Structure formats: C-alpha cells, structure tokens
Amino acid sequence: MATENLSTSQTSAAVSLFQKAHGRMTTIQRIDEQVAALQDQRRKLQDELRAVQALINEEFERVMSGASSESPNRMLAHMADTEGPGANGEDSERDAEMNEAVA
C-alpha cells in the first residue's frame, strides 16, 4: 500500500509537470501567432507608407516642375499667403525680410 501511494504521488507530480509544459507550449504557440499577425500588419503598413511617400514625391515633383516657370519671390509670396503664421498677418515683417533676401 505504501508503494502504491508513492507511485500515485509520483504519477500525480509527473502529470502536473506535463500539464504545466503543455500550458507553456500552448502559450508560446499563441504568442507566435500574435507575432506573425503583427509582422503581417507591419508589412502592410510599411507598404502603405511607401505608397504615400511615392505620392508625396510625385506631388513635390509636380509642384517643383511647375515652379520652375515662377520666380522664387512669387512662390514665397504665394506660400506666405496660403499657409503658415504669415497667412493671418502674423510675422509679416519676417516674411518681408525673407522676400527681400531672396530678391
């Protein structure tokens, strides 16, 4: 009877260890799946970013090729009128100095 109790406790300990190992392996498998999903998401976002960067580059090329016919003063004046702090009257003195420096 004593050997039977010893054998049962050893078996119970072994079963507990196998269950613990199985739980850890299952956790690792879930983490691997999550990492794979994150890598796929990162790849997709990186592809989207590259596409947006290409569009930005194309827009800059379009603006710069059209700008070659405009004078730098006219471009600066247009930029100051349409955006930035100078658009609402602020920093107009600084903008005037910038325009004079380019002229």
Residue, then its C-alpha position, 0 to 999 in steps of 0.5 A: m500500500a505504501t508503494e502504491n501511494l508513492s507511485t500515485s504521488q509520483t504519477s500525480a507530480a509527473v502529470s502536473l509537470f506535463q500539464k504545466a509544459h503543455g500550458r507553456m507550449t500552448t502559450i508560446q504557440r499563441i504568442d507566435e501567432q500574435v507575432a506573425a499577425l503583427q509582422d503581417q500588419r507591419r508589412k502592410l503598413q510599411d507598404e502603405l507608407r511607401a505608397v504615400q511617400a511615392l505620392i508625396n514625391e510625385e506631388f513635390e515633383r509636380v509642384m517643383s516642375g511647375a515652379s520652375s516657370e515662377s520666380p522664387n519671390r512669387m512662390l514665397a509670396h504665394m506660400a506666405d499667403t496660403e499657409g503658415p503664421g504669415a497667412n493671418g498677418e502674423d510675422s509679416e515683417r519676417d516674411a518681408e525680410m525673407n522676400e527681400a533676401v531672396a530678391 
